[in-house]
Structure formats: structure tokens, C-alpha cells
């Protein structure tokens, strides 16, 4: 379990992490979601003992990272896939990691196979790796010591769709076997697919947290029509409140059947009608990303 309590970190006048608290539990993938600059990496660096916090605490299994003996065998960390010696080959980087952790060299081959880096790729130098290959190597490095906890900062960056699919099933299997995963992303849909729990951060503060199902549930109906003004008038005439949705159309405060029934007797031509699952989260995330909205956007689900 990862426990973060009231973490705060300030750079000069800028509060990069502001009173952040959450837990990541075994058996779950916790998605740490926020636009660029929201404070995800800083939080993860503090958890991994690479950046000191101004106040608050971060523990892994109740212990601070620095106090974990042979940490690579307890916690796998991937913060920056390029932060390895660029002149070393992928195999050398894993071999050094294995040696440091006191593991047999056969573990290196196992990990290379797991992340699908071929023997010839493993002999290339890191500087010649694509970002996707670096991410695969980084994941191999994080898993080398067979840890029970993984901390991955934007692991999907640079992976192609097949690579993202591969990583998703790898992490699902890992969590299903009781592992704890904290992974960050600046892309809502990427995290939405992979995570069980979501923590949303903006401007250094947590703005939403809870189970994915809770955060995505029950937001009325998304409805689009050829003539949306006419649609709005019809809904309003039937007493159904509707507001413009983030990506076009209207978000109606009723279930899809009720909206369909009202529209069926009119001349409104619908082009889309579906439950607006996640619309609230999406809206909030767009606001965070637009960088104009700094506060006053809080959704609370069950605590993580
Ligand atoms: P994210 O990972 O969500 O993109 P970061 O944690 O990297 O966000 O950054 C949060 C904020 O803190 C950003 O505004 C960033 O510019 C700032 N920041 C991060 N690291 C440093 C640093 N070493 N010195 C000064 N500012 C920093």
C-alpha cells in the first residue's frame, strides 16, 4: 500500500504539490490523472525518495522509500524512461540493476522477453532507442526485482496502440495477482481504460478521487440533434434541464429513455442519444486542461 498524507512541495513561490493525500491499495491500479504541470511527477518523485517534501509524508507499506532495504525488490519505479546512461545497452542497464539487487542474470532475459525487446534490440545503446523502447526497458527495470508495488510516471508515453494494449494487460495481471500500481497520465481516456481508482490533480491539488465507476457514473444523458436549439427548446418545454456538453450536444438531466420519449413526438432529428457516463469528469478535466480554471471544481467519490 502507498500512503500519501498532506504532501506539500513549493518551488520558489510556486506550490507544485498542495496538501495532497491519497492511498493506493493492493490489487488495484490507481490512475493519477492531471494535465501537464499539475504536480504528478513531483508527487511521485517524493514517494520514490527523489525529491524532499516541504511537509507531509509518503510511505510504502508503512515505510519511507529511503528506509526500505533493497528497495528495488519491494517497489518498482519508472519515472523517466530516458534517465539511464545513454551509452549503455538495454541489456547492460538491466544487468547492472540485477547485480545491484543481488538477482541472477537469468532475470534479465526473463524481463527482456516480458517486455518484448528482442536480443538484437537489447544490445543497442539506449541513445538509439525510440521512446517506446525506452518505456519498455523502463518497465522491465521496474519489474526486475519482482516488487509488489509499481510507481509509473506516464508509462504509456511513446508506446504505440499495440504497446499500450500490451502494457494494460500486463498491469491488469499484475494487480489481479495482488500488486499495487500507481500510474500517472495526462490523458483521461488512457487512465479510464486501465485504472480501478482515479485520483485527479490540478494545480497541485486533488480535485476528484474515488473508484472509476463512481466517478464516471450517473451524469444524465448526452443528446445531439441536427438542430440543437430546437432540441433545447423541446427538452425545456418538457421540463428536462439541459446544458451544453463539453464536446458538443446537450447534457440532459434525465435518463436516455425519458429524453427519447420526449423527442419522439416532435420533429427533432437526433444524431446521438446515450448515457453521459463520465461527462462530469470529462468536463472537469477539460477545465483543468484549459488552464483557466484553477479551483472550485471538486467531485468527491469514495475516498481512495
Ligand atoms: P506533472 O508531472 O503533473 O506534469 P510536475 O510535478 O512535473 O507536473 O510539475 C508541477 C509544477 O512544478 C510545474 O509547474 C513545474 O514547472 C514545477 N516544477 C517541477 N519540478 C520543478 C523544479 N525542480 N524546479 C522548479 N519547478 C519545478
py3Dmol code that shows the C-alpha trace and the ligand (Angstrom):
import py3Dmol

protein = """\
ATOM      1  CA  UNK A   1       0.000   0.000   0.000  1.00  0.00           C
ATOM      2  CA  UNK A   2       1.153   3.524  -0.792  1.00  0.00           C
ATOM      3  CA  UNK A   3       0.057   6.178   1.686  1.00  0.00           C
ATOM      4  CA  UNK A   4       0.458   9.856   0.956  1.00  0.00           C
ATOM      5  CA  UNK A   5      -0.505  12.302   3.693  1.00  0.00           C
ATOM      6  CA  UNK A   6      -0.723  16.074   3.349  1.00  0.00           C
ATOM      7  CA  UNK A   7       2.217  16.354   0.967  1.00  0.00           C
ATOM      8  CA  UNK A   8       3.269  19.850   0.078  1.00  0.00           C
ATOM      9  CA  UNK A   9       6.138  20.980  -2.121  1.00  0.00           C
ATOM     10  CA  UNK A  10       6.944  24.538  -3.140  1.00  0.00           C
ATOM     11  CA  UNK A  11       9.438  25.672  -5.765  1.00  0.00           C
ATOM     12  CA  UNK A  12      10.226  29.320  -5.051  1.00  0.00           C
ATOM     13  CA  UNK A  13       6.795  30.941  -4.866  1.00  0.00           C
ATOM     14  CA  UNK A  14       5.113  28.131  -6.794  1.00  0.00           C
ATOM     15  CA  UNK A  15       3.250  25.420  -4.911  1.00  0.00           C
ATOM     16  CA  UNK A  16       3.709  22.375  -7.138  1.00  0.00           C
ATOM     17  CA  UNK A  17       2.035  19.985  -4.660  1.00  0.00           C
ATOM     18  CA  UNK A  18      -0.524  21.355  -2.245  1.00  0.00           C
ATOM     19  CA  UNK A  19      -1.713  19.248   0.697  1.00  0.00           C
ATOM     20  CA  UNK A  20      -2.070  16.041  -1.314  1.00  0.00           C
ATOM     21  CA  UNK A  21      -3.316  12.883   0.422  1.00  0.00           C
ATOM     22  CA  UNK A  22      -4.334   9.511  -1.030  1.00  0.00           C
ATOM     23  CA  UNK A  23      -3.823   5.768  -0.709  1.00  0.00           C
ATOM     24  CA  UNK A  24      -3.151   3.106  -3.337  1.00  0.00           C
ATOM     25  CA  UNK A  25      -4.309  -0.345  -2.395  1.00  0.00           C
ATOM     26  CA  UNK A  26      -3.102  -3.837  -3.346  1.00  0.00           C
ATOM     27  CA  UNK A  27      -4.998  -5.475  -6.187  1.00  0.00           C
ATOM     28  CA  UNK A  28      -5.820  -2.131  -7.776  1.00  0.00           C
ATOM     29  CA  UNK A  29      -4.471   0.087 -10.476  1.00  0.00           C
ATOM     30  CA  UNK A  30      -4.699   3.671  -9.257  1.00  0.00           C
ATOM     31  CA  UNK A  31      -4.651   6.221 -12.051  1.00  0.00           C
ATOM     32  CA  UNK A  32      -3.074   9.564 -11.183  1.00  0.00           C
ATOM     33  CA  UNK A  33      -4.577  11.931 -13.691  1.00  0.00           C
ATOM     34  CA  UNK A  34      -3.867  15.571 -14.388  1.00  0.00           C
ATOM     35  CA  UNK A  35      -2.803  17.962 -17.104  1.00  0.00           C
ATOM     36  CA  UNK A  36       0.862  18.709 -17.668  1.00  0.00           C
ATOM     37  CA  UNK A  37       2.326  20.646 -14.773  1.00  0.00           C
ATOM     38  CA  UNK A  38      -0.379  19.502 -12.326  1.00  0.00           C
ATOM     39  CA  UNK A  39       2.120  18.026  -9.862  1.00  0.00           C
ATOM     40  CA  UNK A  40       2.013  14.303 -10.704  1.00  0.00           C
ATOM     41  CA  UNK A  41       5.751  13.780 -11.232  1.00  0.00           C
ATOM     42  CA  UNK A  42       6.663  15.837  -8.188  1.00  0.00           C
ATOM     43  CA  UNK A  43       4.324  13.735  -6.033  1.00  0.00           C
ATOM     44  CA  UNK A  44       5.747  10.502  -7.453  1.00  0.00           C
ATOM     45  CA  UNK A  45       9.322  11.703  -7.020  1.00  0.00           C
ATOM     46  CA  UNK A  46       8.575  12.453  -3.385  1.00  0.00           C
ATOM     47  CA  UNK A  47       7.086   8.962  -2.908  1.00  0.00           C
ATOM     48  CA  UNK A  48      10.200   7.445  -4.515  1.00  0.00           C
ATOM     49  CA  UNK A  49      12.501   9.460  -2.265  1.00  0.00           C
ATOM     50  CA  UNK A  50      13.994  11.551  -5.074  1.00  0.00           C
ATOM     51  CA  UNK A  51      12.568  14.934  -4.043  1.00  0.00           C
ATOM     52  CA  UNK A  52      12.151  16.027  -0.431  1.00  0.00           C
ATOM     53  CA  UNK A  53       8.702  17.269   0.561  1.00  0.00           C
ATOM     54  CA  UNK A  54       8.305  20.533   2.460  1.00  0.00           C
ATOM     55  CA  UNK A  55       5.764  18.844   4.694  1.00  0.00           C
ATOM     56  CA  UNK A  56       3.602  15.750   4.864  1.00  0.00           C
ATOM     57  CA  UNK A  57       4.666  12.156   4.402  1.00  0.00           C
ATOM     58  CA  UNK A  58       4.734   9.387   1.812  1.00  0.00           C
ATOM     59  CA  UNK A  59       5.173   5.776   2.830  1.00  0.00           C
ATOM     60  CA  UNK A  60       5.206   2.450   1.059  1.00  0.00           C
ATOM     61  CA  UNK A  61       3.985  -0.412   3.202  1.00  0.00           C
ATOM     62  CA  UNK A  62       4.252   1.984   6.136  1.00  0.00           C
ATOM     63  CA  UNK A  63       7.920   2.787   5.491  1.00  0.00           C
ATOM     64  CA  UNK A  64       9.586   5.738   3.760  1.00  0.00           C
ATOM     65  CA  UNK A  65      11.285   4.778   0.498  1.00  0.00           C
ATOM     66  CA  UNK A  66      14.746   5.542   1.902  1.00  0.00           C
ATOM     67  CA  UNK A  67      14.174   3.163   4.781  1.00  0.00           C
ATOM     68  CA  UNK A  68      13.255   0.176   2.584  1.00  0.00           C
ATOM     69  CA  UNK A  69      16.062  -2.366   2.442  1.00  0.00           C
ATOM     70  CA  UNK A  70      16.908  -3.342  -1.157  1.00  0.00           C
ATOM     71  CA  UNK A  71      14.027  -1.147  -2.423  1.00  0.00           C
ATOM     72  CA  UNK A  72      14.043  -2.492  -5.998  1.00  0.00           C
ATOM     73  CA  UNK A  73      12.714  -5.801  -4.687  1.00  0.00           C
ATOM     74  CA  UNK A  74       9.792  -4.027  -2.953  1.00  0.00           C
ATOM     75  CA  UNK A  75       8.935  -1.114  -5.247  1.00  0.00           C
ATOM     76  CA  UNK A  76       9.432  -0.830  -8.995  1.00  0.00           C
ATOM     77  CA  UNK A  77       9.817   2.753 -10.132  1.00  0.00           C
ATOM     78  CA  UNK A  78       9.693   4.219 -13.633  1.00  0.00           C
ATOM     79  CA  UNK A  79       9.810   7.991 -13.518  1.00  0.00           C
ATOM     80  CA  UNK A  80      11.782   8.981 -16.593  1.00  0.00           C
ATOM     81  CA  UNK A  81      12.481   6.336 -19.198  1.00  0.00           C
ATOM     82  CA  UNK A  82      15.424   8.328 -20.529  1.00  0.00           C
ATOM     83  CA  UNK A  83      17.117   8.803 -17.163  1.00  0.00           C
ATOM     84  CA  UNK A  84      19.602   5.992 -17.746  1.00  0.00           C
ATOM     85  CA  UNK A  85      23.135   6.129 -19.126  1.00  0.00           C
ATOM     86  CA  UNK A  86      22.569   6.740 -22.846  1.00  0.00           C
ATOM     87  CA  UNK A  87      25.766   4.905 -23.805  1.00  0.00           C
ATOM     88  CA  UNK A  88      24.743   1.636 -22.154  1.00  0.00           C
ATOM     89  CA  UNK A  89      22.825  -1.072 -23.930  1.00  0.00           C
ATOM     90  CA  UNK A  90      19.402  -2.102 -22.682  1.00  0.00           C
ATOM     91  CA  UNK A  91      20.806  -5.411 -21.524  1.00  0.00           C
ATOM     92  CA  UNK A  92      23.637  -3.698 -19.611  1.00  0.00           C
ATOM     93  CA  UNK A  93      21.172  -1.413 -17.827  1.00  0.00           C
ATOM     94  CA  UNK A  94      19.109  -4.403 -16.673  1.00  0.00           C
ATOM     95  CA  UNK A  95      22.248  -6.414 -15.793  1.00  0.00           C
ATOM     96  CA  UNK A  96      23.508  -3.607 -13.545  1.00  0.00           C
ATOM     97  CA  UNK A  97      20.086  -3.411 -11.904  1.00  0.00           C
ATOM     98  CA  UNK A  98      20.034  -7.171 -11.341  1.00  0.00           C
ATOM     99  CA  UNK A  99      23.527  -7.093  -9.873  1.00  0.00           C
ATOM    100  CA  UNK A 100      22.646  -4.228  -7.528  1.00  0.00           C
ATOM    101  CA  UNK A 101      19.627  -6.148  -6.265  1.00  0.00           C
ATOM    102  CA  UNK A 102      21.526  -9.427  -5.991  1.00  0.00           C
ATOM    103  CA  UNK A 103      19.456 -11.173  -8.661  1.00  0.00           C
ATOM    104  CA  UNK A 104      20.582 -13.843 -11.076  1.00  0.00           C
ATOM    105  CA  UNK A 105      21.335 -12.746 -14.637  1.00  0.00           C
ATOM    106  CA  UNK A 106      18.602 -15.061 -15.944  1.00  0.00           C
ATOM    107  CA  UNK A 107      16.141 -12.490 -14.596  1.00  0.00           C
ATOM    108  CA  UNK A 108      17.457 -10.054 -17.232  1.00  0.00           C
ATOM    109  CA  UNK A 109      16.478 -12.404 -20.054  1.00  0.00           C
ATOM    110  CA  UNK A 110      13.085 -13.047 -18.485  1.00  0.00           C
ATOM    111  CA  UNK A 111      12.365  -9.323 -18.307  1.00  0.00           C
ATOM    112  CA  UNK A 112      13.579  -8.662 -21.855  1.00  0.00           C
ATOM    113  CA  UNK A 113      11.231 -11.343 -23.055  1.00  0.00           C
ATOM    114  CA  UNK A 114       8.362  -9.988 -20.947  1.00  0.00           C
ATOM    115  CA  UNK A 115       8.629  -6.513 -22.481  1.00  0.00           C
ATOM    116  CA  UNK A 116       9.264  -7.924 -25.962  1.00  0.00           C
ATOM    117  CA  UNK A 117      12.683  -6.376 -26.538  1.00  0.00           C
ATOM    118  CA  UNK A 118      14.480  -8.683 -28.980  1.00  0.00           C
ATOM    119  CA  UNK A 119      18.061  -9.888 -28.383  1.00  0.00           C
ATOM    120  CA  UNK A 120      19.358  -7.541 -31.057  1.00  0.00           C
ATOM    121  CA  UNK A 121      17.412  -4.573 -29.622  1.00  0.00           C
ATOM    122  CA  UNK A 122      18.750  -5.368 -26.159  1.00  0.00           C
ATOM    123  CA  UNK A 123      22.293  -4.945 -27.498  1.00  0.00           C
ATOM    124  CA  UNK A 124      21.632  -1.465 -28.850  1.00  0.00           C
ATOM    125  CA  UNK A 125      22.595   1.579 -26.838  1.00  0.00           C
ATOM    126  CA  UNK A 126      19.859   3.498 -25.043  1.00  0.00           C
ATOM    127  CA  UNK A 127      20.577   6.627 -27.094  1.00  0.00           C
ATOM    128  CA  UNK A 128      19.435   4.681 -30.167  1.00  0.00           C
ATOM    129  CA  UNK A 129      16.161   3.541 -28.558  1.00  0.00           C
ATOM    130  CA  UNK A 130      12.822   5.071 -29.515  1.00  0.00           C
ATOM    131  CA  UNK A 131      10.755   6.462 -26.621  1.00  0.00           C
ATOM    132  CA  UNK A 132       8.514   3.386 -26.792  1.00  0.00           C
ATOM    133  CA  UNK A 133      11.539   1.067 -26.457  1.00  0.00           C
ATOM    134  CA  UNK A 134      12.798   3.138 -23.524  1.00  0.00           C
ATOM    135  CA  UNK A 135       9.424   2.767 -21.845  1.00  0.00           C
ATOM    136  CA  UNK A 136       9.512  -1.000 -22.337  1.00  0.00           C
ATOM    137  CA  UNK A 137      13.023  -1.133 -20.909  1.00  0.00           C
ATOM    138  CA  UNK A 138      11.916   1.096 -18.021  1.00  0.00           C
ATOM    139  CA  UNK A 139       9.033  -1.242 -17.242  1.00  0.00           C
ATOM    140  CA  UNK A 140      11.432  -4.214 -17.406  1.00  0.00           C
ATOM    141  CA  UNK A 141      13.747  -2.392 -14.992  1.00  0.00           C
ATOM    142  CA  UNK A 142      10.868  -1.595 -12.629  1.00  0.00           C
ATOM    143  CA  UNK A 143       9.755  -5.263 -12.609  1.00  0.00           C
ATOM    144  CA  UNK A 144      13.254  -6.722 -12.335  1.00  0.00           C
ATOM    145  CA  UNK A 145      13.208  -7.240  -8.572  1.00  0.00           C
ATOM    146  CA  UNK A 146       9.693  -8.743  -8.657  1.00  0.00           C
ATOM    147  CA  UNK A 147       8.290  -5.942  -6.463  1.00  0.00           C
ATOM    148  CA  UNK A 148       4.751  -5.892  -5.097  1.00  0.00           C
ATOM    149  CA  UNK A 149       4.336  -2.188  -5.822  1.00  0.00           C
ATOM    150  CA  UNK A 150       4.803  -0.269  -9.065  1.00  0.00           C
ATOM    151  CA  UNK A 151       5.081   3.502  -9.497  1.00  0.00           C
ATOM    152  CA  UNK A 152       4.999   4.513 -13.159  1.00  0.00           C
ATOM    153  CA  UNK A 153       5.055   8.087 -14.431  1.00  0.00           C
ATOM    154  CA  UNK A 154       3.362   8.398 -17.848  1.00  0.00           C
ATOM    155  CA  UNK A 155       4.339   4.836 -18.876  1.00  0.00           C
ATOM    156  CA  UNK A 156       2.183   4.959 -21.997  1.00  0.00           C
ATOM    157  CA  UNK A 157       4.094   7.913 -23.463  1.00  0.00           C
ATOM    158  CA  UNK A 158       5.708   6.872 -26.715  1.00  0.00           C
ATOM    159  CA  UNK A 159       4.024   3.461 -26.850  1.00  0.00           C
ATOM    160  CA  UNK A 160       2.068   2.677 -29.996  1.00  0.00           C
ATOM    161  CA  UNK A 161      -1.542   1.398 -29.657  1.00  0.00           C
ATOM    162  CA  UNK A 162      -0.349  -2.221 -29.547  1.00  0.00           C
ATOM    163  CA  UNK A 163       2.188  -1.257 -26.881  1.00  0.00           C
ATOM    164  CA  UNK A 164      -0.483   0.467 -24.800  1.00  0.00           C
ATOM    165  CA  UNK A 165      -2.685  -2.606 -25.094  1.00  0.00           C
ATOM    166  CA  UNK A 166       0.229  -4.789 -24.005  1.00  0.00           C
ATOM    167  CA  UNK A 167       1.004  -2.579 -21.008  1.00  0.00           C
ATOM    168  CA  UNK A 168      -2.640  -2.512 -19.989  1.00  0.00           C
ATOM    169  CA  UNK A 169      -2.868  -6.296 -19.793  1.00  0.00           C
ATOM    170  CA  UNK A 170       0.495  -6.527 -18.055  1.00  0.00           C
ATOM    171  CA  UNK A 171      -0.648  -4.130 -15.320  1.00  0.00           C
ATOM    172  CA  UNK A 172      -4.082  -5.775 -15.056  1.00  0.00           C
ATOM    173  CA  UNK A 173      -2.465  -9.168 -14.474  1.00  0.00           C
ATOM    174  CA  UNK A 174      -0.009  -7.624 -12.029  1.00  0.00           C
ATOM    175  CA  UNK A 175      -2.802  -6.011  -9.981  1.00  0.00           C
ATOM    176  CA  UNK A 176      -5.007  -9.113 -10.174  1.00  0.00           C
ATOM    177  CA  UNK A 177      -2.178 -11.021  -8.517  1.00  0.00           C
ATOM    178  CA  UNK A 178      -2.281  -8.589  -5.619  1.00  0.00           C
ATOM    179  CA  UNK A 179       0.140  -5.942  -6.844  1.00  0.00           C
ATOM    180  CA  UNK A 180      -0.317  -2.240  -6.152  1.00  0.00           C
ATOM    181  CA  UNK A 181       0.022   0.084  -9.134  1.00  0.00           C
ATOM    182  CA  UNK A 182       0.189   3.873  -9.151  1.00  0.00           C
ATOM    183  CA  UNK A 183       0.379   5.212 -12.670  1.00  0.00           C
ATOM    184  CA  UNK A 184       0.134   8.736 -13.964  1.00  0.00           C
ATOM    185  CA  UNK A 185      -1.189  10.107 -17.195  1.00  0.00           C
ATOM    186  CA  UNK A 186      -2.295  13.410 -18.671  1.00  0.00           C
ATOM    187  CA  UNK A 187      -4.856  11.600 -20.859  1.00  0.00           C
ATOM    188  CA  UNK A 188      -8.268  10.896 -19.348  1.00  0.00           C
ATOM    189  CA  UNK A 189      -9.219   8.090 -21.721  1.00  0.00           C
ATOM    190  CA  UNK A 190      -5.963   6.252 -21.254  1.00  0.00           C
ATOM    191  CA  UNK A 191      -6.389   6.182 -17.474  1.00  0.00           C
ATOM    192  CA  UNK A 192     -10.100   5.484 -17.760  1.00  0.00           C
ATOM    193  CA  UNK A 193      -9.401   2.201 -19.523  1.00  0.00           C
ATOM    194  CA  UNK A 194      -6.654   0.967 -17.248  1.00  0.00           C
ATOM    195  CA  UNK A 195      -7.471   2.184 -13.724  1.00  0.00           C
ATOM    196  CA  UNK A 196      -9.739   0.907 -10.946  1.00  0.00           C
ATOM    197  CA  UNK A 197      -9.331   4.018  -8.829  1.00  0.00           C
ATOM    198  CA  UNK A 198      -8.785   7.563 -10.014  1.00  0.00           C
ATOM    199  CA  UNK A 199      -7.075  10.496  -8.382  1.00  0.00           C
ATOM    200  CA  UNK A 200      -7.405  13.711 -10.355  1.00  0.00           C
ATOM    201  CA  UNK A 201      -4.936  16.509  -9.674  1.00  0.00           C
ATOM    202  CA  UNK A 202      -4.880  20.070 -10.980  1.00  0.00           C
ATOM    203  CA  UNK A 203      -2.620  22.954  -9.935  1.00  0.00           C
ATOM    204  CA  UNK A 204      -1.079  20.751  -7.245  1.00  0.00           C
ATOM    205  CA  UNK A 205      -4.392  19.930  -5.559  1.00  0.00           C
ATOM    206  CA  UNK A 206      -6.577  16.865  -5.680  1.00  0.00           C
ATOM    207  CA  UNK A 207      -9.851  17.798  -7.315  1.00  0.00           C
ATOM    208  CA  UNK A 208     -11.524  14.390  -7.545  1.00  0.00           C
ATOM    209  CA  UNK A 209     -10.903  10.908  -6.246  1.00  0.00           C
ATOM    210  CA  UNK A 210     -12.758   7.660  -5.955  1.00  0.00           C
ATOM    211  CA  UNK A 211     -13.461   4.478  -7.831  1.00  0.00           C
ATOM    212  CA  UNK A 212     -13.614   4.828 -11.582  1.00  0.00           C
ATOM    213  CA  UNK A 213     -17.167   3.524 -11.622  1.00  0.00           C
ATOM    214  CA  UNK A 214     -18.305   6.124  -9.116  1.00  0.00           C
ATOM    215  CA  UNK A 215     -16.594   8.988 -10.859  1.00  0.00           C
ATOM    216  CA  UNK A 216     -17.950   8.010 -14.255  1.00  0.00           C
ATOM    217  CA  UNK A 217     -21.467   7.121 -13.151  1.00  0.00           C
ATOM    218  CA  UNK A 218     -24.817   8.819 -13.354  1.00  0.00           C
ATOM    219  CA  UNK A 219     -24.462  12.054 -15.245  1.00  0.00           C
ATOM    220  CA  UNK A 220     -27.742  12.037 -17.191  1.00  0.00           C
ATOM    221  CA  UNK A 221     -27.905  11.759 -20.961  1.00  0.00           C
ATOM    222  CA  UNK A 222     -25.791  13.076 -23.785  1.00  0.00           C
ATOM    223  CA  UNK A 223     -28.033  14.012 -26.690  1.00  0.00           C
ATOM    224  CA  UNK A 224     -27.199  15.550 -30.046  1.00  0.00           C
ATOM    225  CA  UNK A 225     -29.537  16.695 -32.793  1.00  0.00           C
ATOM    226  CA  UNK A 226     -29.363  18.265 -36.214  1.00  0.00           C
ATOM    227  CA  UNK A 227     -30.924  21.405 -34.730  1.00  0.00           C
ATOM    228  CA  UNK A 228     -29.715  21.708 -31.158  1.00  0.00           C
ATOM    229  CA  UNK A 229     -31.572  24.930 -30.417  1.00  0.00           C
ATOM    230  CA  UNK A 230     -34.820  23.213 -31.295  1.00  0.00           C
ATOM    231  CA  UNK A 231     -33.793  20.221 -29.171  1.00  0.00           C
ATOM    232  CA  UNK A 232     -33.056  22.514 -26.221  1.00  0.00           C
ATOM    233  CA  UNK A 233     -36.487  24.129 -26.619  1.00  0.00           C
ATOM    234  CA  UNK A 234     -38.258  20.752 -26.747  1.00  0.00           C
ATOM    235  CA  UNK A 235     -36.446  19.475 -23.654  1.00  0.00           C
ATOM    236  CA  UNK A 236     -37.088  22.678 -21.785  1.00  0.00           C
ATOM    237  CA  UNK A 237     -40.781  22.509 -22.774  1.00  0.00           C
ATOM    238  CA  UNK A 238     -40.948  19.020 -21.237  1.00  0.00           C
ATOM    239  CA  UNK A 239     -39.314  20.219 -18.028  1.00  0.00           C
ATOM    240  CA  UNK A 240     -35.963  18.494 -18.664  1.00  0.00           C
ATOM    241  CA  UNK A 241     -32.979  20.666 -17.751  1.00  0.00           C
ATOM    242  CA  UNK A 242     -30.148  20.547 -20.292  1.00  0.00           C
ATOM    243  CA  UNK A 243     -26.790  22.270 -20.568  1.00  0.00           C
ATOM    244  CA  UNK A 244     -24.252  22.343 -23.429  1.00  0.00           C
ATOM    245  CA  UNK A 245     -21.889  19.347 -23.174  1.00  0.00           C
ATOM    246  CA  UNK A 246     -18.101  19.682 -23.335  1.00  0.00           C
ATOM    247  CA  UNK A 247     -17.765  18.100 -26.778  1.00  0.00           C
ATOM    248  CA  UNK A 248     -20.951  19.330 -28.432  1.00  0.00           C
ATOM    249  CA  UNK A 249     -24.576  18.359 -27.927  1.00  0.00           C
ATOM    250  CA  UNK A 250     -26.523  18.736 -24.717  1.00  0.00           C
ATOM    251  CA  UNK A 251     -26.269  17.047 -21.382  1.00  0.00           C
ATOM    252  CA  UNK A 252     -29.833  16.406 -20.240  1.00  0.00           C
ATOM    253  CA  UNK A 253     -30.826  15.834 -16.650  1.00  0.00           C
ATOM    254  CA  UNK A 254     -32.894  12.681 -17.323  1.00  0.00           C
ATOM    255  CA  UNK A 255     -32.256   9.125 -18.445  1.00  0.00           C
ATOM    256  CA  UNK A 256     -31.956   8.310 -22.190  1.00  0.00           C
ATOM    257  CA  UNK A 257     -35.422   6.702 -22.382  1.00  0.00           C
ATOM    258  CA  UNK A 258     -37.081   9.813 -20.963  1.00  0.00           C
ATOM    259  CA  UNK A 259     -35.240  12.062 -23.406  1.00  0.00           C
ATOM    260  CA  UNK A 260     -36.052   9.716 -26.326  1.00  0.00           C
ATOM    261  CA  UNK A 261     -39.745   9.653 -25.394  1.00  0.00           C
ATOM    262  CA  UNK A 262     -39.989  13.440 -25.285  1.00  0.00           C
ATOM    263  CA  UNK A 263     -38.219  13.860 -28.612  1.00  0.00           C
ATOM    264  CA  UNK A 264     -40.100  11.024 -30.379  1.00  0.00           C
ATOM    265  CA  UNK A 265     -43.304  13.036 -30.707  1.00  0.00           C
ATOM    266  CA  UNK A 266     -41.575  16.072 -32.249  1.00  0.00           C
ATOM    267  CA  UNK A 267     -39.806  16.999 -35.481  1.00  0.00           C
ATOM    268  CA  UNK A 268     -36.364  16.976 -33.798  1.00  0.00           C
ATOM    269  CA  UNK A 269     -33.887  14.693 -35.606  1.00  0.00           C
ATOM    270  CA  UNK A 270     -31.483  13.084 -33.138  1.00  0.00           C
ATOM    271  CA  UNK A 271     -27.940  12.164 -34.170  1.00  0.00           C
ATOM    272  CA  UNK A 272     -26.840  10.756 -30.810  1.00  0.00           C
ATOM    273  CA  UNK A 273     -28.508   9.590 -27.594  1.00  0.00           C
ATOM    274  CA  UNK A 274     -26.576   7.825 -24.835  1.00  0.00           C
ATOM    275  CA  UNK A 275     -25.894   7.805 -21.080  1.00  0.00           C
ATOM    276  CA  UNK A 276     -23.491  10.644 -20.358  1.00  0.00           C
ATOM    277  CA  UNK A 277     -21.175   8.434 -18.271  1.00  0.00           C
ATOM    278  CA  UNK A 278     -18.053  10.312 -17.389  1.00  0.00           C
ATOM    279  CA  UNK A 279     -19.270  13.576 -18.810  1.00  0.00           C
ATOM    280  CA  UNK A 280     -18.819  15.322 -15.480  1.00  0.00           C
ATOM    281  CA  UNK A 281     -15.290  14.029 -15.167  1.00  0.00           C
ATOM    282  CA  UNK A 282     -14.504  14.888 -18.754  1.00  0.00           C
ATOM    283  CA  UNK A 283     -15.868  18.386 -18.320  1.00  0.00           C
ATOM    284  CA  UNK A 284     -13.830  18.899 -15.196  1.00  0.00           C
ATOM    285  CA  UNK A 285     -10.723  17.561 -16.866  1.00  0.00           C
ATOM    286  CA  UNK A 286     -11.169  19.846 -19.852  1.00  0.00           C
ATOM    287  CA  UNK A 287     -11.475  22.760 -17.493  1.00  0.00           C
ATOM    288  CA  UNK A 288      -8.279  21.769 -15.723  1.00  0.00           C
ATOM    289  CA  UNK A 289      -6.510  21.310 -19.020  1.00  0.00           C
ATOM    290  CA  UNK A 290      -7.658  24.615 -20.404  1.00  0.00           C
ATOM    291  CA  UNK A 291      -5.550  26.105 -17.630  1.00  0.00           C
ATOM    292  CA  UNK A 292      -8.030  28.872 -16.974  1.00  0.00           C
ATOM    293  CA  UNK A 293      -9.975  27.222 -14.198  1.00  0.00           C
ATOM    294  CA  UNK A 294      -7.812  26.848 -11.138  1.00  0.00           C
ATOM    295  CA  UNK A 295     -10.230  25.985  -8.371  1.00  0.00           C
ATOM    296  CA  UNK A 296     -13.864  25.367  -7.485  1.00  0.00           C
ATOM    297  CA  UNK A 297     -14.007  22.079  -9.388  1.00  0.00           C
ATOM    298  CA  UNK A 298     -14.405  19.334  -6.862  1.00  0.00           C
ATOM    299  CA  UNK A 299     -16.067  15.972  -7.279  1.00  0.00           C
ATOM    300  CA  UNK A 300     -15.873  13.619  -4.335  1.00  0.00           C
ATOM    301  CA  UNK A 301     -16.413   9.902  -4.665  1.00  0.00           C
ATOM    302  CA  UNK A 302     -15.499   7.351  -2.031  1.00  0.00           C
ATOM    303  CA  UNK A 303     -12.075   8.019  -0.626  1.00  0.00           C
ATOM    304  CA  UNK A 304      -9.363   6.076  -2.473  1.00  0.00           C
TER     305      UNK A 304
END
"""
ligand_1 = """\
27
LIG
P 3.235 16.911 -13.950
O 4.039 15.690 -13.673
O 1.820 16.792 -13.497
O 3.330 17.341 -15.371
P 5.228 18.250 -12.329
O 5.144 17.601 -10.997
O 6.348 17.841 -13.232
O 3.835 18.123 -13.082
O 5.345 19.825 -12.140
C 4.466 20.553 -11.303
C 4.900 22.001 -11.306
O 6.108 22.141 -10.587
C 5.158 22.570 -12.687
O 4.705 23.900 -12.724
C 6.652 22.510 -12.825
O 7.126 23.510 -13.708
C 7.105 22.734 -11.398
N 8.387 22.047 -11.128
C 8.603 20.736 -11.150
N 9.879 20.453 -10.825
C 10.495 21.640 -10.592
C 11.820 22.026 -10.213
N 12.764 21.114 -9.996
N 12.057 23.347 -10.065
C 11.096 24.277 -10.270
N 9.819 23.969 -10.615
C 9.525 22.677 -10.785
"""
view = py3Dmol.view(width=600, height=400)
view.addModel(protein, "pdb")
view.setStyle({"model": 0}, {"cartoon": {"style": "trace"}})
view.addModel(ligand_1, "xyz")
view.setStyle({"model": 1}, {"stick": {}})
view.zoomTo()
view.show()
